[in-house]
Structure formats: C-alpha cells, structure tokens
Amino acid sequence: MNKWIIAATSAAMMAAVVGCKSSSSDDDDSPATPGVVTPETLSLSYLGRYSSGVFGQSAAEIPAYDPANQQIFIVNAQKGAVDVLDARDIANPALVQTLTVESIAEGAVVNSIAFTAGYLAVAVEAATKTDLGYVALFDATTLELLGSKQVGAQPDMLTFTPDGKYLLVANEGEPNNDYSVDPEGSISILSINGDELVEVKTAGFAAFNSQESQLKAAGVRIFGPNASVAQDIEPEYIAVSADSSTAWVSLQENNALAKVDIASATVTDISPLGYKDHGLSENALDASDSDDAINIRTWPGVLGMYQPDAIYAYDVAGSTYLITANEGDSRAWGEDNDAYWDGDASKGFVEEFRMKSLTDSRGFARRVGDDLAPQLHALAEGALINPTVFGYCGATLTDRGDCGEDENLGRLTVAWTDGYRKDADDNPVMFDATGIENPAGDRLMYDNLYAYGARSFSIRYEDGNLVWDSADQFEQYFASADCMLGSNRDIPCVDYFNATHDEGDTFDNRSDNKGPEPEGITVGHLGDKTFAFIGLERIGGVMAYDITDPAAPFFVDYLNTREDWTTEDPAAVLDSVGDLGPEGLVFISAADSPNGEALLVIGNEVSGTTAVFQINQVIAN
C-alpha cells in the first residue's frame, strides 16, 4: 500500500521556487557593492557539535558567539547556567567552563543570553518565576560578573541595540500554574555606560488596559482568566532597528506585535498579526496524525494563528522589515492537576481542545475528568460548527458530519477560546441543540476553528502588515522527493514527514498540531544578499531562504543532522542520534569565524547538543 498521498507535486513546488528566484533576480537592478563578493547561492553542511550528554532536559538552548576569544556560549537550562565552549577547533567545540548565576539570587536560573563586543548579558529568572528577575552583565573574557539589575518577572530573550547604548529584555510574565498569580508582561530597557548597567526603565502595557475591547475587536488575543491587558500580554522576542531607536516585540500567545520607543521606554502600539486562511490553495496543511498518510489539502473555515516566537529586523533600501518564525503557542496551565479536569476552574486554564471533542453533538459533559476545560464548560454544554462554512465535509446544524473524523479535522488541536459567535458586547451567542439561535440555549456556534501557528515564516512591514509568507512550502517540501534528512542527506523526508523530536519512527506525528513548528530564526548578510535561517523545532533542521527581496524570498537549502529516526528511545542512542529540537541559532560571518567560513551555531534542546553548520557560498564564474 502506498504510504503517502501528496496533494501537490514536488515538481510544481520546485517550479514555483525557481520562478521566485528568477523573478527576484530580474527585478533587482541595484548595483553590486564594489569589492564585495556576493554568492550566487549557498548550501549548508555539518561541521561538528558539542554534546552535553543530557537528553530531553533543554541542556542546549540559546547560543551566542564571541569572535575575539573564539568561544561559544550556550544556555544550559538543565543546569540553569551557561556553558562556555572553546570554539578554536570549530569542528570539535569543547566545554571549558560553566557560568552560574547563584550569586545573583538563590535558586535563580538562566533563561537567555546575548553578546556584544566584550560583554555577555544574561537573563536570570527568579526561583519563583512570577517574582521579579534580573539581568546580569559579564566580562566575556574573564567571565567576571560586572553587575546586575532587577527587571520584570520571567526575563527571557534579550538583545543589545546596535549602538551598544541599551540592553533590552522581554519579561514574559507568565502566570503560575493555577493562575493565582499573573504578573504583568513588560520590556526592560537598561542603559549601558562602559561596562556598567546604569539605569532600568520599563516599557509596560498598563496604558492599554482601558483599550481591551478595541484590541480584542482588532484581533489581539486577550483571554486569560481575570487578567488585565498588561497581565495577559506575554512578550516573547525582540528585534531592534538599525538606528537603535525602535524595538518590535512578538507577543506570541496574543498573536500580536508591540512597537517600542527605546529612548522613552514606551510601548507606542500593539498590532494584531491576523490569521492564515487554510481554505486558500497556497495555505494547505496536513491536519491529521491518524491517517498514516501525507494529506496536504485545504480546509475552509480553519484559520492559523501566526503567533511568532523569534523575530528579526533587517533593512532594505532604507526600510525596515520584520521576519517572524510562526511557531504557535497555547496557554496550558494546570494541565497536570486532576482537580482542574474534574471541574475546579481555580486550578488552571487550558485553551487547547481537539476539534472532535469540541464539536461532539453529545455535548461536553462526557469529557469532564478527561480533557474539558472547566472555563469552557461554564460557557456552554456543547458546541456546533457553522454548516455554511463547514458544509464541504458534511456539517449540518445538528451534526459536524465527516469534519470530525480523525482522518479529517477531528484530531486538529484548536483554541476553544476563539471562533465561536459573539454579540456586540463580546458575549457568546447561544444556540439550542437543534442549531437554532436561542438565548436559553446551551450550545456555542463555531464559525471558524483556530489552529496554533502558521507552519511558515513571514516577512512583515514595521506596522505588522504582511509582505510575504512561505505559505505551505515547508510541508510541501517535506512531502517531496527532493527533501533528504541526515548530515549525508540519505534519508527520505517522506518517511518521517511531520515527525516529532523526542521519539523514533513518528511519521505524521505533528500534523494535528503545528506541523514542523518553526521557532528560531537568524539572518546572515553575504555580500549584497541577505539570507534567513529558520530552525524547525519538531522535525528538526534548518531552512535557508534568500530574502534579499522581501517581497519574493525563495528556498535555498535545508539541512537536518538527526541521524537516527527509528530508535524508539533516542536517549538510548544519544551518542549517535545527532541533533534534535533546534531552539536558538546564531550566524557567524566568515570574518569572525575560526575557520574563515560563514557558520551557523544551533542549540538543540532535546538532544542537548550544540551543532555547527558551515555555510558554503557558491560564487558565480
């Protein structure tokens, strides 16, 4: 029996990619920079790795590179510290020291790092994550602690401005597990004078508390229990303009983007990122993990929430563009507490639900004690789907038809918090079990289903408006004969399409939930061209795209250095399994590289490995 069904042929996809490349080349009439060698294209190859020897505990997450001392810093969350690697022999990085933060606060752990000339900045989460955290500054050569400042709750991603005057940190401010404490999200802006952290200013979101209804109406997701706007917003990742004046912050769970004036430490705008229409032919997806097939097709009525993790800013002809890795993320707090599932809404908040459980005509009561969020049960006794939207798979007023079958949309993970019909006051419009609108009814009506992530990367204008999206290119590529896995590129991707990162032989495992899950992103400038490198958390590996023309990027290469795809327990073959679960990436220019070639360093949180890829530039004759 044929194992896969491919909705669009590899030849058609590659023709589209080549077409983009030709168009981009023809339209770019800007002269090459004199004396600068620009590659025609590039390829990625595996160079080496350092292995922590720890599987599945985030022992390698966020990397940074110090060119002066030729060392790699990598966040080791399992230790709550930073591992320092000697990178002089770049094919064989070696651990030389571990940098801890115990002197800053008892029980504190490292969340993220950033490097600028001579200095390493470290985001330090308090032992209780809802407490205020810290940012620490270290001398990159001596690893001496130069100072620390208290910032917001759960500081994570941080970055220096290009002019070196400021250090910005995203204070995510997640709630505790039962939502009894929900800190405000914020961005701390630290002024730097020499080797000192001089002042901390906070760009917060309290000024938007009075605008909650307007933000919701615009498409910003604000839905945490009893949360103000400031509490509900969770800053994830920061990008900074080339002139160091403006920052953009991904608000992942909120599916939005914040704009920050750095000098005044003010959030000036919150922009919704919109939704991806999976009913359009270019936005097809595989929605089932239970059909033992690759079935990439359109699903009218299903909308993808972009929800980017990493973002990056780059300039083209004086304009700033933002690149986003559209991972997707849900709120799932208290999911390990039986009391929550038994109906105690004070014990957590979980917004995920299978489509088939959400739309079962028998109602919600049968899911109590299993996977029913009590907050959803408080709204209604069951839910219907709009037959006008979902009639293509047999939905009627009283029944979801074939839409709910496992091989269709039944297994798709969606947000129950979004998509049901509401009135002008944001209250649910109720229906009875026959599908008739009735204020005394006990059913919700879902006009759309909202899935997590967009399975893509995007390029946007400064205001968040979409310029370009990779649409369904990732999944189509993995379904093609052109895609090969392993450092030797000898394992067909179709055999492990949408596999997950912590088990073996998991063909199609992630199709029901975020697919390949693009998470990390970095950018490299090679001559007059700009390339984006996107790390895919689940299937793994790095996608390379030429983004020189932000309106017409095109695929260049893909490298995945997971070597063993069949062993049920990858931890048992950790020495040979390769790299699993890329988290963060850093680009190293040829001028800064230990071997004189441009490089990528990737932190792989599942395998606990820090991998080094070489970027091989192809120069035209």
Disulfide bonds with the S-S distance in Angstrom:
Cys393-Cys403 1.69
Cys483-Cys493 1.99
